[in-house]
Each structure stands twice: as structure tokens, then as C-alpha cells.
Amino acid sequence: MKLLDKATSNFNKQLPFVLYAKPNEQILHGFFQENDALHVFENQSGFVFSSFYNQTNVVFPESESEIFQEEINVEIEDASALIENELDENAQYSFKSIVRKAVAEIEKGSFEKVVLSRKIEISQTVDFIKSYQKLLISYPTAFRYVWFHPKVGMWMGATPEQLAKINNKTFETVALAGTQVFSENILWQEKEQVEQQLVTDYIKNRIGNFVDNLAVSDTYTHRAGNLVHLKSDISGELKPSFSEIEVIQAIHPTSAVCGMPLQAARNFILEHENYNRNYYSGFLGEFQIQEQTNLFVNLRCCEIFNDNIKNQNKVNIYVGCGITKDSNANKEFIETENKAKTILRVLVFK
Ligand SMILES: C=C(O[C@H]1C=CC=C(C(=O)O)[C@@H]1O)C(=O)O
């Protein structure tokens, strides 16, 4: 595929690019910059890459990029091989202890829900082109991307969560929460239903002032690779007095990646997670391209370091899960391991 070759060429020249495919579409899109300028996102139209909190929000502006599309046509061997991640006892111990601390805070009434995450580091050199091809064909219902900027790094992911779709004042988002490993007979426990309802209520509350005709669908099971989630679709008409960016800022970060109330949950995360999320659980996608905004939450993702000069070749996989008063630390840890498999399944090492 031509765009894969163009991405390789941009990477070799250390020039920014993004390749992406939208859920259930067979079209690969590419934005390519011809120089390595770092454009800070200030509502210009383009491909946005925004952090969870307080990092530089980057854009590949439409006006500064070469933009291409082509049909997806990949042929790779063995799309299902899974690299086993060795169990890290220390990581397990520290993650479980933060989960227990969070449950104790919830019981004290400090907040209702918090999403806690961790970073799994694997010291291997990733072949990003082969890995991305595997990701493209393995998760056709996800937003699948690989993004690179020499001043920021390389990220790749297959996210099931839409943050916002805005087309001609029609606003759509989703409330996604609750996780199980895929099987034929899925039954949802009360804990997961409560967790998902909290996300729905949070979004309704945050966008209530910005949209008319707010509508929420029934909750249904959504498959995301080897996992399933509970999901409902939320929509409305953006009021003429509000801009797109205002409503986006009102919902990011949703309580599917941060918690509620927002500030207390975010403070707990910043104080206890012990690492910087960077762009994990931020958002990315098209901002006002052909009058459409189509943004996704950066989940099921990894950061790829391919730097032979600094001898830094590794990949960090980012995974998190929602903690409520009924959370069990052991189960939450297993959930993060299961989520990591989304990326582990597609990584190809050199
Ligand atoms: C925070 C993540 O997932 C969120 C999205 C769906 C279900 C989730 C859960 O069940 O905890 C999380 O809120 C992640 O994948 O890192």
C-alpha cells in the first residue's frame, strides 16, 4: 500500500505523519507534514492529537499537510499470534494498592468513580509498519491509527471509544464502560451497569447546557477485539451560541477515562498513578475536516520508541480500568492485563 510506504519514508526522514482508519471503514487516511514544525492545536482544522492533561496538544493542520486516502488492502501472515507479557509482580502489587486506596477514598465520599491506569514496558524493537497492518485488519470496528512526530514520539492504537462526532451541528458521543472478555453469553453484573450509568449521567450533565434534543439510546453490548463493553449512544443538536471546541472541552476527559467528580478524580490520578499518561486517554482525530469533526479517546494504545542512536528501543502499553465502591483489586488488575492483549496481539518485533 502506497500510504504505508509514504509513512515509512516520512519516519526515515523524521517527518510527522498519521495514518488512520475510521470504525467499520476500509479506507486508510494519511496526513503528512513536509517539515518537522510542531503545531500547537488552537482550533485549526486538521488532525488533532491531544493529551490527557497539560501536555502540548498537537495538530497536523489541514493547510500544512499533504492528505491522501486509499483502500485498505493488507496481506499479513498469522494475525492472531499473541506475545505473552511476563507478569510483573511489583507492578501488580503497586497497581492493586492504588486500587485499594481509591476504594477507601470512594467509601469516605471523596469521589464516586476514578479510572486508574498503568504502563506496561516491553524492551523490544517494534516493527511499526507490520504491527500497524496487523492492527488494521484485527480490529475493523475500532478507530485504528499510527501517529508520529519527531518532537513528541510515536503512538499507535485501536480505540473503541468515540469522544465526539459533529456534523452540521448534530453532536454524537458514547458512554462506554464495564469490561468482560468476549464470550457467546454475556451477562452484566450490577457493578458494571452502575459504572456505565455513571458515565452516561456524567456526559448528560456536562453537555446539557450545550445541546438541545438530548437523546440517550438503550444500553447494549459492544465488542472491542477480545473484550466487550457496555455502551449507549448519546446525541443532540449543538446550540448555535456554542462552538465545537467548547462542547469537546466540556466532555474531555469523560468519566470512562478519569472519573467523577472530575477534579477530585483527576487529582487522585495525578497524585497516585506515579507516571505521566501523556497522550493515553487524551483524544485524537479529525477536527473540522470537510465540515466534520470525528474524535476518539486514545485507548488500547502504545507508545513506540525506535531510537537506535540513543539505543532506546521499547514499547509502552497503556491500560486502565474504572474503579467504583465495589471494585476488587485483583479483578481490576486482571482487567488491565486483558486490555493489554489488544496491543500485544498485534505487535511485531524486529
Ligand atoms: C480506560 C480504559 O477503558 C475504559 C473504556 C471502557 C471500559 C472501561 C472499564 O471497564 O473500566 C474503561 O472505562 C482503557 O482501556 O485503558
The ligand as an SDF file (V2000), in Angstrom:
LIG
                    3D

 16 16  0  0  0  0  0  0  0  0999 V2000
   -9.5980    3.1520   30.4970 C   0  0  0  0  0  0  0  0  0  0  0  0
   -9.7800    2.1930   29.5980 C   0  0  0  0  0  0  0  0  0  0  0  0
  -11.0300    1.7320   29.2150 O   0  0  0  0  0  0  0  0  0  0  0  0
  -12.1990    2.4570   29.5480 C   0  0  0  0  0  0  0  0  0  0  0  0
  -13.1780    2.2240   28.4640 C   0  0  0  0  0  0  0  0  0  0  0  0
  -14.0510    1.1650   28.5130 C   0  0  0  0  0  0  0  0  0  0  0  0
  -14.1900    0.4030   29.6790 C   0  0  0  0  0  0  0  0  0  0  0  0
  -13.5240    0.7440   30.8060 C   0  0  0  0  0  0  0  0  0  0  0  0
  -13.6730   -0.0660   32.0490 C   0  0  0  0  0  0  0  0  0  0  0  0
  -14.4340   -1.0630   32.0420 O   0  0  0  0  0  0  0  0  0  0  0  0
  -13.0350    0.2160   33.0400 O   0  0  0  0  0  0  0  0  0  0  0  0
  -12.7180    1.9940   30.8980 C   0  0  0  0  0  0  0  0  0  0  0  0
  -13.5030    2.9790   31.4750 O   0  0  0  0  0  0  0  0  0  0  0  0
   -8.6430    1.5570   28.9150 C   0  0  0  0  0  0  0  0  0  0  0  0
   -8.8660    0.7380   28.0270 O   0  0  0  0  0  0  0  0  0  0  0  0
   -7.4810    1.8990   29.2300 O   0  0  0  0  0  0  0  0  0  0  0  0
  1  2  2  0
  2  3  1  0
  2 14  1  0
  3  4  1  0
  4  5  1  0
  4 12  1  0
  5  6  2  0
  6  7  1  0
  7  8  2  0
  8  9  1  0
  8 12  1  0
  9 10  2  0
  9 11  1  0
 12 13  1  0
 14 15  2  0
 14 16  1  0
M  END
$$$$
